[in-house]
Amino acid sequence: MRKEKRISIYKKIWCKIRYWQNLKDISDGELAAYLNVGERTLHEYDKCAKNITLEKIDNFLYVNNMEIAELMSL
């Protein structure tokens, strides 16, 4: 059986967050504040998002008054 390449859930969520950032014209500094991380961490997430925690995602959703379904439907 051939394994299909798939995109992990953390990568999908991170891509949606970056897409939202682009739509809203938010700076990396502002996004880092929403996630409660440093800007350098954003660039680490760009390379490999597996270290983004549910806490960070929850911070982002709370600050922006969003639900996960809303983010994922972008």
C-alpha positions as CSV (number, residue, x, y, z in Angstrom):
1,M,0.0,0.0,0.0
2,R,1.2,3.5,-0.9
3,K,1.0,6.1,1.8
4,E,-0.6,9.3,0.8
5,K,1.2,12.4,1.9
6,R,-1.1,14.4,4.3
7,I,-0.9,17.8,6.0
8,S,-0.9,17.5,9.8
9,I,-3.6,19.3,11.8
10,Y,-1.0,21.7,13.4
11,K,0.2,22.7,10.0
12,K,-3.3,23.3,8.8
13,I,-4.1,25.4,11.8
14,W,-0.9,27.4,11.4
15,C,-1.5,28.0,7.7
16,K,-5.0,29.3,8.6
17,I,-3.6,31.6,11.2
18,R,-1.1,33.0,8.7
19,Y,-3.8,33.4,6.1
20,W,-6.0,35.3,8.6
21,Q,-3.0,37.5,9.4
22,N,-2.6,38.3,5.7
23,L,-6.4,39.0,5.3
24,K,-6.4,41.4,8.3
25,D,-3.0,43.0,7.4
26,I,-1.7,42.2,10.9
27,S,2.1,42.6,11.6
28,D,4.2,39.7,12.9
29,G,4.5,41.6,16.2
30,E,0.8,41.9,16.6
31,L,0.3,38.2,15.7
32,A,3.0,37.2,18.2
33,A,1.2,39.2,20.9
34,Y,-2.1,37.4,20.1
35,L,-0.4,34.1,20.5
36,N,1.6,35.2,23.5
37,V,4.9,34.3,21.9
38,G,7.9,36.2,20.4
39,E,8.3,37.0,16.8
40,R,11.1,34.6,16.4
41,T,8.7,31.8,17.5
42,L,6.4,32.7,14.6
43,H,9.3,32.0,12.2
44,E,10.0,28.7,13.9
45,Y,6.3,27.8,13.5
46,D,6.7,28.6,9.8
47,K,9.4,26.0,9.5
48,C,7.7,23.4,11.7
49,A,4.4,24.1,13.4
50,K,4.3,21.0,15.5
51,N,5.4,22.9,18.6
52,I,2.3,25.2,18.6
53,T,0.3,24.4,21.6
54,L,-3.5,24.3,22.2
55,E,-2.9,27.1,24.7
56,K,-1.4,29.4,22.0
57,I,-4.2,28.6,19.6
58,D,-6.8,29.2,22.3
59,N,-5.1,32.6,23.1
60,F,-5.4,33.6,19.5
61,L,-9.0,32.5,19.2
62,Y,-10.0,34.3,22.5
63,V,-8.3,37.5,21.7
64,N,-9.9,37.6,18.3
65,N,-13.3,36.4,19.5
66,M,-13.3,33.4,17.2
67,E,-14.2,29.7,17.3
68,I,-11.9,27.1,15.8
69,A,-14.6,26.3,13.2
70,E,-14.6,29.9,12.0
71,L,-10.8,29.9,11.7
72,M,-10.8,26.6,9.8
73,S,-13.5,27.8,7.4
74,L,-11.3,30.6,6.1
